[in-house]
Amino acid sequence: METFGRGCLYLIGFVVLVLILSAVVGSTINIPWIILIPVIILAFWIASKKSRK
């Protein structure tokens, strides 16, 4: 459960970062599925690495 929560926190941080970037640039940012799915997998993989320590 700790890994799931930490992974969700990382994904929320990613979304906030993209929203801030979108506000700075002043346009919409489209993230294709081919990029979004590996980002989700990467977030949960990093969260599982942190939980094992």
Rosetta blueprint (number, residue, H / E / L):
1 M L
2 E H
3 T H
4 F H
5 G H
6 R H
7 G H
8 C H
9 L H
10 Y H
11 L H
12 I H
13 G H
14 F H
15 V H
16 V H
17 L H
18 V H
19 L H
20 I H
21 L H
22 S H
23 A H
24 V H
25 V H
26 G L
27 S L
28 T L
29 I L
30 N L
31 I L
32 P L
33 W H
34 I H
35 I H
36 L H
37 I H
38 P H
39 V H
40 I H
41 I H
42 L H
43 A H
44 F H
45 W H
46 I H
47 A H
48 S H
49 K H
50 K H
51 S H
52 R H
53 K L
